[in-house]
Amino acid sequence: MDTKSTIVALAALAQESRLAIFRLLIQLGPEGMAATKIGAELGIAPSSMSFHLKELAHADLITARQDGRYVIYSANFNAMNEVIGFLTENCCGGNAVIACCVPEEKLS
């Protein structure tokens, strides 16, 4: 993932409703959920849901698939992992041991 794509993804998540939608879809896994159910679960008005879903889709953080008359939204786990990888690729000078990034007093 490049810098521009990471900025787009982080900007999409930098809003309370979109972050809540994305976190819910992460919890649901690949099966995802219909927009109406997402809105009901999170208390987001239907008029706002399409805007928020569009922003997350534009950032490639979610995918949509048709299931009968419903559109089911799922988290794009590959994109999420790419964002996390981009943010942490030089952690501890590339050392694979994650604990090295935690201050010693936190390890005790």
KOLGU-756211 format. One record per residue (C-alpha): residue in three letters; x, y, z; residue number from 1. Coordinates in nm, 2 decimals, decimal comma. Example, Ala and Ser with C-alpha at 12.3 -4.5 7.8 and 13.67 -1.06 7.14 Angstrom:
// KOLGU-756211
+------+--------+--------+--------+-----+
! type !   east !  north !     up ! seq !
+------+--------+--------+--------+-----+
!  ALA !   1,23 !  -0,45 !   0,78 !   1 !
!  SER !   1,37 !  -0,11 !   0,71 !   2 !
+------+--------+--------+--------+-----+
***
This chain:
// KOLGU-756211
+------+--------+--------+--------+-----+
! type !   east !  north !     up ! seq !
+------+--------+--------+--------+-----+
!  MET !   0,00 !   0,00 !   0,00 !   1 !
!  ASP !   0,13 !   0,35 !  -0,08 !   2 !
!  THR !   0,11 !   0,67 !   0,12 !   3 !
!  LYS !  -0,19 !   0,81 !  -0,08 !   4 !
!  SER !  -0,40 !   0,50 !  -0,03 !   5 !
!  THR !  -0,32 !   0,49 !   0,34 !   6 !
!  ILE !  -0,42 !   0,85 !   0,38 !   7 !
!  VAL !  -0,75 !   0,79 !   0,20 !   8 !
!  ALA !  -0,82 !   0,48 !   0,42 !   9 !
!  LEU !  -0,74 !   0,67 !   0,74 !  10 !
!  ALA !  -0,95 !   0,97 !   0,64 !  11 !
!  ALA !  -1,24 !   0,74 !   0,57 !  12 !
!  LEU !  -1,21 !   0,60 !   0,92 !  13 !
!  ALA !  -1,17 !   0,94 !   1,08 !  14 !
!  GLN !  -1,54 !   0,98 !   1,13 !  15 !
!  GLU !  -1,74 !   0,83 !   1,42 !  16 !
!  SER !  -2,01 !   0,65 !   1,21 !  17 !
!  ARG !  -1,77 !   0,52 !   0,95 !  18 !
!  LEU !  -1,54 !   0,39 !   1,22 !  19 !
!  ALA !  -1,83 !   0,22 !   1,39 !  20 !
!  ILE !  -1,95 !   0,06 !   1,06 !  21 !
!  PHE !  -1,60 !  -0,07 !   0,98 !  22 !
!  ARG !  -1,55 !  -0,21 !   1,33 !  23 !
!  LEU !  -1,89 !  -0,39 !   1,31 !  24 !
!  LEU !  -1,80 !  -0,53 !   0,97 !  25 !
!  ILE !  -1,47 !  -0,65 !   1,11 !  26 !
!  GLN !  -1,65 !  -0,83 !   1,39 !  27 !
!  LEU !  -1,89 !  -0,99 !   1,15 !  28 !
!  GLY !  -1,62 !  -1,14 !   0,93 !  29 !
!  PRO !  -1,66 !  -1,22 !   0,56 !  30 !
!  GLU !  -2,03 !  -1,29 !   0,57 !  31 !
!  GLY !  -2,10 !  -0,91 !   0,63 !  32 !
!  MET !  -2,44 !  -0,75 !   0,67 !  33 !
!  ALA !  -2,70 !  -0,56 !   0,47 !  34 !
!  ALA !  -2,69 !  -0,18 !   0,50 !  35 !
!  THR !  -3,04 !  -0,16 !   0,66 !  36 !
!  LYS !  -2,92 !  -0,40 !   0,94 !  37 !
!  ILE !  -2,60 !  -0,21 !   0,99 !  38 !
!  GLY !  -2,79 !   0,11 !   1,03 !  39 !
!  ALA !  -3,03 !  -0,05 !   1,27 !  40 !
!  GLU !  -2,75 !  -0,20 !   1,48 !  41 !
!  LEU !  -2,56 !   0,12 !   1,50 !  42 !
!  GLY !  -2,85 !   0,37 !   1,51 !  43 !
!  ILE !  -2,75 !   0,54 !   1,18 !  44 !
!  ALA !  -3,02 !   0,68 !   0,97 !  45 !
!  PRO !  -3,07 !   0,52 !   0,63 !  46 !
!  SER !  -3,02 !   0,86 !   0,46 !  47 !
!  SER !  -2,66 !   0,87 !   0,61 !  48 !
!  MET !  -2,58 !   0,50 !   0,56 !  49 !
!  SER !  -2,53 !   0,52 !   0,18 !  50 !
!  PHE !  -2,30 !   0,82 !   0,22 !  51 !
!  HIS !  -2,08 !   0,65 !   0,48 !  52 !
!  LEU !  -2,08 !   0,32 !   0,29 !  53 !
!  LYS !  -1,97 !   0,50 !  -0,03 !  54 !
!  GLU !  -1,68 !   0,67 !   0,16 !  55 !
!  LEU !  -1,56 !   0,33 !   0,30 !  56 !
!  ALA !  -1,60 !   0,17 !  -0,04 !  57 !
!  HIS !  -1,41 !   0,45 !  -0,21 !  58 !
!  ALA !  -1,12 !   0,39 !   0,04 !  59 !
!  ASP !  -1,14 !   0,02 !  -0,05 !  60 !
!  LEU !  -1,21 !  -0,07 !   0,31 !  61 !
!  ILE !  -1,53 !  -0,25 !   0,24 !  62 !
!  THR !  -1,68 !  -0,46 !  -0,04 !  63 !
!  ALA !  -2,03 !  -0,50 !  -0,16 !  64 !
!  ARG !  -2,20 !  -0,81 !  -0,31 !  65 !
!  GLN !  -2,56 !  -0,86 !  -0,42 !  66 !
!  ASP !  -2,76 !  -1,13 !  -0,23 !  67 !
!  GLY !  -3,11 !  -1,14 !  -0,37 !  68 !
!  ARG !  -3,26 !  -0,79 !  -0,33 !  69 !
!  TYR !  -3,00 !  -0,69 !  -0,06 !  70 !
!  VAL !  -2,65 !  -0,56 !  -0,09 !  71 !
!  ILE !  -2,43 !  -0,72 !   0,17 !  72 !
!  TYR !  -2,13 !  -0,52 !   0,29 !  73 !
!  SER !  -1,81 !  -0,68 !   0,42 !  74 !
!  ALA !  -1,48 !  -0,55 !   0,55 !  75 !
!  ASN !  -1,20 !  -0,58 !   0,31 !  76 !
!  PHE !  -0,95 !  -0,76 !   0,53 !  77 !
!  ASN !  -0,67 !  -0,74 !   0,28 !  78 !
!  ALA !  -0,69 !  -0,36 !   0,27 !  79 !
!  MET !  -0,71 !  -0,34 !   0,65 !  80 !
!  ASN !  -0,40 !  -0,56 !   0,67 !  81 !
!  GLU !  -0,22 !  -0,34 !   0,41 !  82 !
!  VAL !  -0,29 !  -0,03 !   0,61 !  83 !
!  ILE !  -0,17 !  -0,19 !   0,93 !  84 !
!  GLY !   0,14 !  -0,32 !   0,75 !  85 !
!  PHE !   0,21 !   0,03 !   0,60 !  86 !
!  LEU !   0,18 !   0,19 !   0,95 !  87 !
!  THR !   0,41 !  -0,07 !   1,11 !  88 !
!  GLU !   0,65 !  -0,17 !   0,84 !  89 !
!  ASN !   0,95 !   0,01 !   0,99 !  90 !
!  CYS !   0,86 !  -0,07 !   1,35 !  91 !
!  CYS !   1,17 !  -0,13 !   1,56 !  92 !
!  GLY !   1,39 !  -0,10 !   1,25 !  93 !
!  GLY !   1,21 !  -0,39 !   1,08 !  94 !
!  ASN !   1,26 !  -0,63 !   1,37 !  95 !
!  ALA !   0,98 !  -0,89 !   1,37 !  96 !
!  VAL !   0,96 !  -0,91 !   1,74 !  97 !
!  ILE !   0,66 !  -0,68 !   1,83 !  98 !
!  ALA !   0,75 !  -0,67 !   2,20 !  99 !
!  CYS !   1,06 !  -0,46 !   2,11 ! 100 !
!  CYS !   0,82 !  -0,17 !   2,03 ! 101 !
!  VAL !   0,67 !  -0,17 !   2,38 ! 102 !
!  PRO !   0,86 !   0,03 !   2,64 ! 103 !
!  GLU !   1,03 !  -0,21 !   2,89 ! 104 !
!  GLU !   0,82 !  -0,08 !   3,19 ! 105 !
!  LYS !   0,50 !  -0,20 !   3,00 ! 106 !
!  LEU !   0,64 !  -0,55 !   2,95 ! 107 !
!  SER !   0,67 !  -0,62 !   3,33 ! 108 !
+------+--------+--------+--------+-----+
***
